[in-house]
Amino acid sequence: MEPLLSLRTFLAEVEALGELREVRGAHWNLELGAIAELSYRSPQPKALLFSEIEGYPSGRVLTGSTGSARRLGLTLRLGDKHTDESLVEALRGKPSAWAAAARDFPVLPVTDAPLLANQVAGEINLLEFPVPRWHEHDGGRFIGTGCLVVTSDPETGVHNGGCYRMEVQDEGRSVTIAAVPGKHGAQHIDAWFARHGRAPVTISFGHDPLLLALGGTEVPLGVSELEYAGAVAGERVPVVIAPDTGLPIPAGSELAIEGWLRPGRLLEEGPFGEWTGYYSGSRRPDLAMEITRLYHRDDPILLGAPPGRPPHDYSYMRTVMKSAMIHDELVATGVPGIRKAWAHEAGGGRLFVGVAIEQRYAGHARQVGHLAAQLPAAAYMNRYVVVVDDDIDPADLDQLIWAVSTRTDPAEDIEIQRRTRGSRLDPMLPEGATPYNSRAVIDACRPWERLRSFPRVAESDPAYLAEVRARWGEVLG
Ligand SMILES: Cc1cc2nc3c(=O)[nH]c(=O)nc-3n(C[C@H](O)[C@H](O)[C@H](O)COP(=O)(O)O)c2cc1C
């Protein structure tokens, strides 16, 4: 029987939905990445399972795991019949409920798992697996895209699971982990360095994409993503306890490693095609892992999630997760009249957020805009928040641009926040500069004092339109 959070269970379900395609014989060097990239841009991209990869008689790679409402709904245990809109609606309220319930789902240590079929201690070569070189100007082969990096708080023992890019180093003997300072995994690693001079980690490279969605999204500090995953699945997550580090590895993993990070053990990594749609800066040193053990199933499947110019592998997932979380967090502030929030895929689910409100008082729109730009779910790398009236669907870019074009006076309606939380991945950040950014709050609501007198929108009454459509259906098609 497959353990909970097995990627193979997920694949069987996706295949039953008709959303899986097998691709045989692609090359790991650029070709696999290019096929995935073309697929993301197609109208209804399927998940792609690459097998018989050039030069690799065994080992497979999955891309596009969460790229549709049905697949992401399945991943989040919200049902597989959703549209984009209904999925975000179904997700509303869930992240905070799951975070609160996480403690009731402690991980479940097990001693038997398919992952343990093959174990290597000592001489490890990650290039025995078909690790892709995803984009032409990447600095190397990145095994960690859809991975889960597990660390712990040395004081409380609470685990964190984060998704950070990882480049294969030293001819397969090591990997660098590019956790940005301040991310929870990076905080744990720093705390271990300060207390013990080294930091333990385990990493899973193939698992139910629920762990990609949770590891890749801002779950509150102090909440273990593995316990959170248990709350989502309604069952404790079985884990193998790695013997050298004592950290958990999901028993459903395809391929995993354990080992140590040390403050001075750095290797150059990057650049890498990133979620902003640009390569990240230049090659620079990052923490390189001393791998003590490797575990893998037969013919293991790597969970690929390469970013790039949107739409990319996980931009849809990010949009859905962030839209629901931003909406929830706005409502939780107690500010009234919040109708909908949408974190656009074109902005990687972070840079460009639209919020619709029913205006209740003078200053309401600005209040919502400023709050939205600084919510925990949005603060990292937001750049634009556009607030619109509730006759505008903020998920529809055409409607959003129409509101900005016709309901703003640029001299009055664009507010700037400065020295806010940016990222070293920001293509606008000069090399070596401190990662601040600025952000604009665009108030594209009709001015409060002119709500009643603002020119009427030139469109017919919806009831009349429905009547006409019924009468003229043949002409209108
Ligand atoms: C596929 C993928 C790759 C990511 N790569 C990185 C990365 O290299 N560095 C980083 O700091 N965050 C990266 N992120 C974003 C983090 O996973 C995200 O901010 C998450 O909340 C971090 O977890 P933490 O808050 O528990 O540290 C990536 C996310 C995804 C989905």
The ligand as an SDF file (V2000), in Angstrom:
LIG
                    3D

 31 33  0  0  0  0  0  0  0  0999 V2000
    9.2610   25.7350   -6.6600 C   0  0  0  0  0  0  0  0  0  0  0  0
    9.5830   26.7810   -5.6500 C   0  0  0  0  0  0  0  0  0  0  0  0
   10.8780   27.2450   -5.5150 C   0  0  0  0  0  0  0  0  0  0  0  0
   11.2170   28.1860   -4.5450 C   0  0  0  0  0  0  0  0  0  0  0  0
   12.5120   28.5990   -4.4160 N   0  0  0  0  0  0  0  0  0  0  0  0
   12.8650   29.3940   -3.3810 C   0  0  0  0  0  0  0  0  0  0  0  0
   14.2370   29.6970   -3.1390 C   0  0  0  0  0  0  0  0  0  0  0  0
   15.1410   29.2890   -3.8650 O   0  0  0  0  0  0  0  0  0  0  0  0
   14.5270   30.4650   -2.0650 N   0  0  0  0  0  0  0  0  0  0  0  0
   13.5560   30.9470   -1.2220 C   0  0  0  0  0  0  0  0  0  0  0  0
   13.8940   31.5920   -0.2240 O   0  0  0  0  0  0  0  0  0  0  0  0
   12.2440   30.7050   -1.4590 N   0  0  0  0  0  0  0  0  0  0  0  0
   11.8860   29.9250   -2.5080 C   0  0  0  0  0  0  0  0  0  0  0  0
   10.5650   29.6450   -2.7390 N   0  0  0  0  0  0  0  0  0  0  0  0
    9.5370   30.3060   -1.9270 C   0  0  0  0  0  0  0  0  0  0  0  0
    9.4380   29.6420   -0.5710 C   0  0  0  0  0  0  0  0  0  0  0  0
    9.2270   28.2730   -0.7110 O   0  0  0  0  0  0  0  0  0  0  0  0
    8.2950   30.2500    0.2200 C   0  0  0  0  0  0  0  0  0  0  0  0
    8.5840   31.5960    0.5160 O   0  0  0  0  0  0  0  0  0  0  0  0
    8.0140   29.4910    1.5020 C   0  0  0  0  0  0  0  0  0  0  0  0
    7.0410   30.1700    2.2490 O   0  0  0  0  0  0  0  0  0  0  0  0
    9.2550   29.3270    2.3330 C   0  0  0  0  0  0  0  0  0  0  0  0
    8.9560   28.5480    3.4460 O   0  0  0  0  0  0  0  0  0  0  0  0
    9.3070   29.0670    4.8900 P   0  0  0  0  0  0  0  0  0  0  0  0
    8.5310   30.3430    5.0340 O   0  0  0  0  0  0  0  0  0  0  0  0
    8.8120   27.9720    5.7630 O   0  0  0  0  0  0  0  0  0  0  0  0
   10.7720   29.2560    4.9250 O   0  0  0  0  0  0  0  0  0  0  0  0
   10.2080   28.7190   -3.7130 C   0  0  0  0  0  0  0  0  0  0  0  0
    8.8920   28.2640   -3.8480 C   0  0  0  0  0  0  0  0  0  0  0  0
    8.5710   27.3040   -4.8000 C   0  0  0  0  0  0  0  0  0  0  0  0
    7.1580   26.8140   -4.9110 C   0  0  0  0  0  0  0  0  0  0  0  0
  1  2  1  0
  2  3  1  0
  2 30  2  0
  3  4  2  0
  4  5  1  0
  4 28  1  0
  5  6  2  0
  6  7  1  0
  6 13  1  0
  7  8  2  0
  7  9  1  0
  9 10  1  0
 10 11  2  0
 10 12  1  0
 12 13  2  0
 13 14  1  0
 14 15  1  0
 14 28  1  0
 15 16  1  0
 16 17  1  0
 16 18  1  0
 18 19  1  0
 18 20  1  0
 20 21  1  0
 20 22  1  0
 22 23  1  0
 23 24  1  0
 24 25  2  0
 24 26  1  0
 24 27  1  0
 28 29  2  0
 29 30  1  0
 30 31  1  0
M  END
$$$$
